[in-house]
């Protein structure tokens, strides 16, 4: 429970910083590189580096029918922090509050992973799961995340993995002491 609680707290802290960074409203956050479909950002205080991408395709359904819904930023991240226990923390925001107690299914070229949710954020349960997902994403061509909103909408977001390896290697290098 201790590590999971730390991951939840860290994830919530990261969520606030990440949203600000992507919107480029923070003066200490800089986009430092673009690697095909992925970008690399650096936060200076505290030091944090991440690669991030938006989906290439989104499909929203309710009761089996495609519906139009409003969602805020839909982003898939991999975070690095100097001296952190977790190297390469995977985080996803679906742009809406997830259904309470639900999980997000992540499929990378046929490999299945489960992300746990809290509010608008989802991440793997353990650092080992993060590492397995990052390895799969390095080898894959796309990542598909399927989730359910608190209103019952099923969402399916497809992310290209072109440039993923270069982006996370860049982010990790920038945050290595």
Residue pairs with C-beta under 8 A, 6 or more apart in sequence:
3 126
3 127
4 125
7 86
7 89
7 123
7 125
8 118
10 86
10 89
11 89
11 91
11 118
11 121
11 123
12 118
12 119
12 121
14 48
14 77
14 79
14 89
14 91
15 91
15 93
15 119
15 120
15 121
17 26
17 29
17 43
17 48
18 50
18 52
18 75
18 77
18 79
18 91
18 93
19 73
19 93
20 26
20 29
21 29
21 41
21 43
21 50
22 41
22 52
22 73
22 75
23 73
24 31
26 43
28 43
28 44
28 45
29 41
29 42
29 43
29 44
30 41
30 42
30 44
31 39
31 40
31 41
32 40
32 41
32 42
32 170
32 174
33 39
33 40
33 167
33 170
34 40
34 163
35 51
35 163
35 164
35 166
35 167
35 170
36 160
36 162
36 163
36 166
37 53
37 56
37 159
37 160
37 161
37 162
37 163
37 164
38 51
38 52
38 53
38 162
38 163
38 164
38 166
38 167
38 168
39 51
39 52
39 53
39 167
40 49
40 50
40 51
40 167
40 170
40 171
40 174
41 49
41 50
41 51
41 52
41 171
42 48
42 49
42 171
42 174
42 175
43 49
46 81
47 81
47 82
47 175
48 79
48 80
48 81
48 175
49 79
49 80
49 81
49 171
49 172
49 174
49 175
50 77
50 78
50 79
50 80
50 171
51 77
51 78
51 164
51 167
51 168
51 170
51 171
52 75
52 76
52 77
52 78
53 75
53 76
53 159
53 160
53 164
53 167
54 73
54 74
54 75
54 159
55 74
55 76
55 157
55 158
55 159
56 142
56 158
56 159
56 160
57 157
57 158
58 71
58 74
58 155
58 156
58 157
58 158
59 66
59 155
59 156
60 66
60 67
60 68
60 69
60 71
60 153
60 154
60 155
60 156
61 67
61 153
61 154
61 155
61 156
62 152
62 153
62 154
67 153
69 96
69 149
69 153
71 94
71 95
71 96
71 155
72 95
72 96
72 120
73 93
73 95
74 93
74 94
74 95
74 157
75 92
75 93
76 90
76 91
76 92
76 143
76 145
76 157
76 159
77 90
77 91
77 92
77 93
78 88
78 89
78 90
78 91
78 134
78 137
78 167
78 168
78 171
79 88
79 89
79 91
79 171
80 87
80 88
80 89
80 168
80 171
80 172
80 174
80 175
80 176
81 175
82 175
82 176
82 177
83 177
85 127
86 127
86 130
87 127
87 131
87 172
88 130
88 131
88 134
88 168
88 172
89 123
89 127
89 130
90 115
90 123
90 124
90 130
90 133
90 134
91 121
91 122
91 123
92 104
92 106
92 115
92 121
92 122
92 123
92 145
93 120
93 121
93 122
94 104
94 120
94 122
94 145
94 147
94 149
94 155
94 157
95 120
96 120
96 149
96 150
96 151
96 153
96 155
97 119
97 120
97 149
97 150
98 104
98 117
98 118
98 119
98 120
98 122
98 147
98 148
98 149
98 150
99 117
99 148
99 149
99 150
99 152
100 150
102 117
102 147
102 148
103 114
103 115
103 116
103 117
103 122
103 147
104 114
104 115
104 116
104 117
104 122
104 145
104 146
104 147
105 112
105 113
105 114
105 115
105 145
105 146
105 147
106 112
106 113
106 114
106 115
106 133
106 143
106 144
106 145
107 113
107 143
107 144
107 145
107 146
108 133
108 136
108 137
108 139
108 140
108 142
108 143
108 144
108 161
109 136
109 139
109 140
109 141
109 142
111 136
111 140
113 124
113 129
113 132
113 133
113 136
114 124
114 125
115 122
115 123
115 124
115 145
116 122
116 123
116 124
116 125
117 147
122 145
122 147
123 130
124 130
124 133
134 168
137 143
137 161
137 164
138 164
138 165
138 168
140 161
141 160
141 161
141 162
142 158
142 159
142 160
142 161
143 158
143 159
143 161
144 156
144 157
144 158
144 159
145 155
145 156
145 157
145 159
146 154
146 155
146 156
146 157
147 154
147 155
147 157
148 154
148 155
149 155
